[in-house]
Amino acid sequence: MTSLVTGGCLCHAVRYEYAGSVGPAGYCHCQDCRRITGSAFNISVQLEISKFRLVSGNVKRYTKLADSGNSITRTFCVECGSPLFTTSPRHPDHLYVKAGSLDDPNVVLPSHQSWTNSAVSWRRIEPSLPSYRQGPEVK
């Protein structure tokens, strides 16, 4: 589905727009994602970088080597600290927007979950979703 997708941070200082097809969404249970979201898991939506733009606000970035061996750069609002999206050299044409930052959460179409070996026992996710003990294979 191609549409205009909008979103931003908690304090509304950062706003973004995306004009393109919304990619699959994935749940991640790794420790880094739990810490960055303050929750049991992260849900992110794959978008094409070339169709994404920051409309307003200032962001800060933090890069860390993940357990996967992949370098992950996390972008967040400098005012309220809301996590907004991640990027990685492994996927140079995409970014992964935090589902909670979207204005319309109905565009989120979960397709998988990863790092389930790190999942907390109290999380609840649709059990029929394909699951991976670590990350899904890169295509």
PyRosetta script that sets phi, psi and omega in degrees:
from pyrosetta import init, pose_from_sequence

init()
pose = pose_from_sequence("MTSLVTGGCLCHAVRYEYAGSVGPAGYCHCQDCRRITGSAFNISVQLEISKFRLVSGNVKRYTKLADSGNSITRTFCVECGSPLFTTSPRHPDHLYVKAGSLDDPNVVLPSHQSWTNSAVSWRRIEPSLPSYRQGPEVK")
pose.set_psi(1, 127.8)
pose.set_omega(1, 176.4)
pose.set_phi(2, -102.3)
pose.set_psi(2, 128.9)
pose.set_omega(2, -179.9)
pose.set_phi(3, -161.6)
pose.set_psi(3, 175.9)
pose.set_omega(3, 173.6)
pose.set_phi(4, -93.0)
pose.set_psi(4, 119.0)
pose.set_omega(4, 179.7)
pose.set_phi(5, -110.1)
pose.set_psi(5, 135.2)
pose.set_omega(5, 179.7)
pose.set_phi(6, -126.5)
pose.set_psi(6, 159.4)
pose.set_omega(6, 177.4)
pose.set_phi(7, -174.0)
pose.set_psi(7, -175.3)
pose.set_omega(7, 179.7)
pose.set_phi(8, 174.4)
pose.set_psi(8, -167.5)
pose.set_omega(8, -174.5)
pose.set_phi(9, -91.9)
pose.set_psi(9, 176.8)
pose.set_omega(9, -179.2)
pose.set_phi(10, -61.7)
pose.set_psi(10, -41.9)
pose.set_omega(10, -177.0)
pose.set_phi(11, -86.7)
pose.set_psi(11, -1.6)
pose.set_omega(11, 178.4)
pose.set_phi(12, 70.4)
pose.set_psi(12, 9.8)
pose.set_omega(12, 176.6)
pose.set_phi(13, -69.9)
pose.set_psi(13, -39.5)
pose.set_omega(13, 178.8)
pose.set_phi(14, -99.9)
pose.set_psi(14, 129.2)
pose.set_omega(14, 176.2)
pose.set_phi(15, -130.4)
pose.set_psi(15, 146.2)
pose.set_omega(15, 176.6)
pose.set_phi(16, -137.8)
pose.set_psi(16, 160.8)
pose.set_omega(16, 176.5)
pose.set_phi(17, -133.4)
pose.set_psi(17, 149.5)
pose.set_omega(17, 176.8)
pose.set_phi(18, -140.8)
pose.set_psi(18, 125.1)
pose.set_omega(18, 179.6)
pose.set_phi(19, -117.2)
pose.set_psi(19, 91.6)
pose.set_omega(19, -178.8)
pose.set_phi(20, 178.9)
pose.set_psi(20, -171.6)
pose.set_omega(20, 178.7)
pose.set_phi(21, -78.7)
pose.set_psi(21, 131.4)
pose.set_omega(21, 178.5)
pose.set_phi(22, -81.3)
pose.set_psi(22, 125.9)
pose.set_omega(22, -178.2)
pose.set_phi(23, -83.6)
pose.set_psi(23, -173.0)
pose.set_omega(23, -178.9)
pose.set_phi(24, -69.3)
pose.set_psi(24, 154.9)
pose.set_omega(24, 175.8)
pose.set_phi(25, -110.4)
pose.set_psi(25, 147.1)
pose.set_omega(25, 179.2)
pose.set_phi(26, -135.2)
pose.set_psi(26, 146.3)
pose.set_omega(26, 172.3)
pose.set_phi(27, -89.4)
pose.set_psi(27, 137.1)
pose.set_omega(27, 174.3)
pose.set_phi(28, -125.6)
pose.set_psi(28, 129.8)
pose.set_omega(28, -176.9)
pose.set_phi(29, -103.5)
pose.set_psi(29, 7.5)
pose.set_omega(29, -176.5)
pose.set_phi(30, -64.9)
pose.set_psi(30, 158.9)
pose.set_omega(30, -178.4)
pose.set_phi(31, -60.7)
pose.set_psi(31, -39.0)
pose.set_omega(31, 179.1)
pose.set_phi(32, -61.0)
pose.set_psi(32, -44.5)
pose.set_omega(32, -179.4)
pose.set_phi(33, -67.5)
pose.set_psi(33, -37.1)
pose.set_omega(33, 175.9)
pose.set_phi(34, -62.3)
pose.set_psi(34, -42.0)
pose.set_omega(34, -178.0)
pose.set_phi(35, -69.4)
pose.set_psi(35, -40.0)
pose.set_omega(35, -177.3)
pose.set_phi(36, -70.5)
pose.set_psi(36, -29.8)
pose.set_omega(36, -179.3)
pose.set_phi(37, -96.0)
pose.set_psi(37, -19.7)
pose.set_omega(37, -175.4)
pose.set_phi(38, 70.3)
pose.set_psi(38, 25.7)
pose.set_omega(38, -175.8)
pose.set_phi(39, -136.3)
pose.set_psi(39, -173.4)
pose.set_omega(39, -178.9)
pose.set_phi(40, -73.6)
pose.set_psi(40, -23.5)
pose.set_omega(40, -177.8)
pose.set_phi(41, -164.0)
pose.set_psi(41, 169.3)
pose.set_omega(41, 176.5)
pose.set_phi(42, -108.9)
pose.set_psi(42, 145.7)
pose.set_omega(42, 171.2)
pose.set_phi(43, -124.0)
pose.set_psi(43, 120.1)
pose.set_omega(43, -179.7)
pose.set_phi(44, -128.1)
pose.set_psi(44, 152.5)
pose.set_omega(44, -175.4)
pose.set_phi(45, -117.0)
pose.set_psi(45, 128.8)
pose.set_omega(45, -178.5)
pose.set_phi(46, -77.6)
pose.set_psi(46, 126.5)
pose.set_omega(46, 177.6)
pose.set_phi(47, -131.1)
pose.set_psi(47, 155.4)
pose.set_omega(47, 176.3)
pose.set_phi(48, -80.9)
pose.set_psi(48, 126.9)
pose.set_omega(48, -178.5)
pose.set_phi(49, -57.9)
pose.set_psi(49, -38.7)
pose.set_omega(49, -175.5)
pose.set_phi(50, -65.4)
pose.set_psi(50, -16.8)
pose.set_omega(50, -178.4)
pose.set_phi(51, -108.9)
pose.set_psi(51, 8.9)
pose.set_omega(51, -177.7)
pose.set_phi(52, -109.9)
pose.set_psi(52, 140.6)
pose.set_omega(52, 175.0)
pose.set_phi(53, -148.4)
pose.set_psi(53, 141.7)
pose.set_omega(53, 171.9)
pose.set_phi(54, -78.2)
pose.set_psi(54, 128.9)
pose.set_omega(54, -178.3)
pose.set_phi(55, -93.1)
pose.set_psi(55, -38.4)
pose.set_omega(55, -178.8)
pose.set_phi(56, -156.4)
pose.set_psi(56, 162.3)
pose.set_omega(56, 174.4)
pose.set_phi(57, 93.4)
pose.set_psi(57, 170.1)
pose.set_omega(57, 179.6)
pose.set_phi(58, -113.9)
pose.set_psi(58, 138.6)
pose.set_omega(58, 179.6)
pose.set_phi(59, -121.6)
pose.set_psi(59, 160.6)
pose.set_omega(59, 173.4)
pose.set_phi(60, -126.6)
pose.set_psi(60, 153.4)
pose.set_omega(60, -178.4)
pose.set_phi(61, -122.9)
pose.set_psi(61, 146.6)
pose.set_omega(61, 176.4)
pose.set_phi(62, -134.5)
pose.set_psi(62, 124.7)
pose.set_omega(62, -178.4)
pose.set_phi(63, -110.4)
pose.set_psi(63, 135.5)
pose.set_omega(63, -179.3)
pose.set_phi(64, -142.6)
pose.set_psi(64, 145.5)
pose.set_omega(64, 173.3)
pose.set_phi(65, -79.7)
pose.set_psi(65, 119.8)
pose.set_omega(65, -177.7)
pose.set_phi(66, -82.1)
pose.set_psi(66, 167.7)
pose.set_omega(66, 177.5)
pose.set_phi(67, -59.2)
pose.set_psi(67, -25.2)
pose.set_omega(67, 179.2)
pose.set_phi(68, -72.2)
pose.set_psi(68, -13.1)
pose.set_omega(68, -173.9)
pose.set_phi(69, 90.7)
pose.set_psi(69, -1.1)
pose.set_omega(69, -178.6)
pose.set_phi(70, -90.5)
pose.set_psi(70, 136.4)
pose.set_omega(70, 175.7)
pose.set_phi(71, -80.8)
pose.set_psi(71, 123.2)
pose.set_omega(71, -177.8)
pose.set_phi(72, -116.8)
pose.set_psi(72, 127.9)
pose.set_omega(72, 175.1)
pose.set_phi(73, -106.6)
pose.set_psi(73, 119.9)
pose.set_omega(73, -179.3)
pose.set_phi(74, -102.2)
pose.set_psi(74, 133.3)
pose.set_omega(74, -177.0)
pose.set_phi(75, -113.9)
pose.set_psi(75, 134.2)
pose.set_omega(75, -177.1)
pose.set_phi(76, -145.3)
pose.set_psi(76, 162.1)
pose.set_omega(76, 179.7)
pose.set_phi(77, -70.5)
pose.set_psi(77, 133.8)
pose.set_omega(77, 178.6)
pose.set_phi(78, -73.8)
pose.set_psi(78, -20.0)
pose.set_omega(78, -178.3)
pose.set_phi(79, -84.9)
pose.set_psi(79, -52.7)
pose.set_omega(79, -174.0)
pose.set_phi(80, -109.6)
pose.set_psi(80, -10.3)
pose.set_omega(80, 177.8)
pose.set_phi(81, 81.9)
pose.set_psi(81, 4.5)
pose.set_omega(81, -179.3)
pose.set_phi(82, -59.2)
pose.set_psi(82, 128.4)
pose.set_omega(82, 173.5)
pose.set_phi(83, -69.8)
pose.set_psi(83, 136.1)
pose.set_omega(83, -175.3)
pose.set_phi(84, -116.1)
pose.set_psi(84, -51.8)
pose.set_omega(84, -179.5)
pose.set_phi(85, -161.3)
pose.set_psi(85, 166.1)
pose.set_omega(85, 176.9)
pose.set_phi(86, -126.3)
pose.set_psi(86, 154.3)
pose.set_omega(86, 174.5)
pose.set_phi(87, -135.8)
pose.set_psi(87, 163.0)
pose.set_omega(87, -179.2)
pose.set_phi(88, -155.6)
pose.set_psi(88, 142.5)
pose.set_omega(88, 176.0)
pose.set_phi(89, -62.0)
pose.set_psi(89, -21.9)
pose.set_omega(89, 178.6)
pose.set_phi(90, -67.7)
pose.set_psi(90, -26.6)
pose.set_omega(90, -179.7)
pose.set_phi(91, -129.0)
pose.set_psi(91, 70.7)
pose.set_omega(91, -171.2)
pose.set_phi(92, -66.6)
pose.set_psi(92, -18.8)
pose.set_omega(92, -178.0)
pose.set_phi(93, -96.2)
pose.set_psi(93, 0.0)
pose.set_omega(93, -176.2)
pose.set_phi(94, -129.3)
pose.set_psi(94, 158.6)
pose.set_omega(94, 165.7)
pose.set_phi(95, -131.6)
pose.set_psi(95, 163.7)
pose.set_omega(95, -174.5)
pose.set_phi(96, -124.1)
pose.set_psi(96, 102.3)
pose.set_omega(96, -176.9)
pose.set_phi(97, -79.1)
pose.set_psi(97, 137.2)
pose.set_omega(97, 175.7)
pose.set_phi(98, -67.9)
pose.set_psi(98, 123.9)
pose.set_omega(98, -175.6)
pose.set_phi(99, -56.5)
pose.set_psi(99, -33.4)
pose.set_omega(99, -180.0)
pose.set_phi(100, -68.6)
pose.set_psi(100, -13.7)
pose.set_omega(100, 179.3)
pose.set_phi(101, -90.4)
pose.set_psi(101, -6.8)
pose.set_omega(101, -179.1)
pose.set_phi(102, -75.4)
pose.set_psi(102, 141.0)
pose.set_omega(102, 175.9)
pose.set_phi(103, -68.5)
pose.set_psi(103, -35.3)
pose.set_omega(103, 179.5)
pose.set_phi(104, -119.3)
pose.set_psi(104, 98.0)
pose.set_omega(104, -178.1)
pose.set_phi(105, -67.9)
pose.set_psi(105, -9.0)
pose.set_omega(105, 179.8)
pose.set_phi(106, -71.4)
pose.set_psi(106, -10.5)
pose.set_omega(106, 176.3)
pose.set_phi(107, -79.4)
pose.set_psi(107, -10.2)
pose.set_omega(107, -179.2)
pose.set_phi(108, -76.7)
pose.set_psi(108, 122.1)
pose.set_omega(108, 178.1)
pose.set_phi(109, -122.9)
pose.set_psi(109, 88.9)
pose.set_omega(109, -178.2)
pose.set_phi(110, -58.1)
pose.set_psi(110, 135.4)
pose.set_omega(110, -178.8)
pose.set_phi(111, -123.2)
pose.set_psi(111, -17.5)
pose.set_omega(111, -178.2)
pose.set_phi(112, -167.1)
pose.set_psi(112, 170.1)
pose.set_omega(112, 170.6)
pose.set_phi(113, -133.6)
pose.set_psi(113, 148.7)
pose.set_omega(113, -176.7)
pose.set_phi(114, -132.3)
pose.set_psi(114, 165.7)
pose.set_omega(114, -177.8)
pose.set_phi(115, 53.9)
pose.set_psi(115, 40.6)
pose.set_omega(115, -179.7)
pose.set_phi(116, -65.1)
pose.set_psi(116, -18.8)
pose.set_omega(116, 175.9)
pose.set_phi(117, -67.0)
pose.set_psi(117, -14.2)
pose.set_omega(117, 176.9)
pose.set_phi(118, -103.7)
pose.set_psi(118, 2.5)
pose.set_omega(118, -175.2)
pose.set_phi(119, -65.9)
pose.set_psi(119, 142.8)
pose.set_omega(119, 175.5)
pose.set_phi(120, -80.8)
pose.set_psi(120, 150.5)
pose.set_omega(120, -174.0)
pose.set_phi(121, -67.3)
pose.set_psi(121, -19.8)
pose.set_omega(121, -173.9)
pose.set_phi(122, -96.8)
pose.set_psi(122, 6.8)
pose.set_omega(122, 178.8)
pose.set_phi(123, -79.6)
pose.set_psi(123, 153.9)
pose.set_omega(123, 177.8)
pose.set_phi(124, -132.1)
pose.set_psi(124, 117.8)
pose.set_omega(124, 178.1)
pose.set_phi(125, -136.7)
pose.set_psi(125, 149.3)
pose.set_omega(125, 176.9)
pose.set_phi(126, -46.3)
pose.set_psi(126, 115.1)
pose.set_omega(126, -174.1)
pose.set_phi(127, -67.7)
pose.set_psi(127, -17.1)
pose.set_omega(127, -178.5)
pose.set_phi(128, -82.9)
pose.set_psi(128, -7.1)
pose.set_omega(128, 178.6)
pose.set_phi(129, -66.8)
pose.set_psi(129, 139.9)
pose.set_omega(129, 174.2)
pose.set_phi(130, -58.1)
pose.set_psi(130, 141.1)
pose.set_omega(130, -176.7)
pose.set_phi(131, -127.9)
pose.set_psi(131, 150.0)
pose.set_omega(131, 178.7)
pose.set_phi(132, -132.4)
pose.set_psi(132, 136.4)
pose.set_omega(132, 179.0)
pose.set_phi(133, -64.6)
pose.set_psi(133, -28.1)
pose.set_omega(133, 174.1)
pose.set_phi(134, -128.3)
pose.set_psi(134, -137.3)
pose.set_omega(134, -179.4)
pose.set_phi(135, -83.9)
pose.set_psi(135, 153.5)
pose.set_omega(135, 174.5)
pose.set_phi(136, -67.4)
pose.set_psi(136, 156.6)
pose.set_omega(136, 179.7)
pose.set_phi(137, -65.0)
pose.set_psi(137, 141.2)
pose.set_omega(137, 179.0)
pose.set_phi(138, -79.1)
pose.set_psi(138, 132.6)
pose.set_omega(138, 179.9)
pose.set_phi(139, -103.1)
pose.dump_pdb("model.pdb")
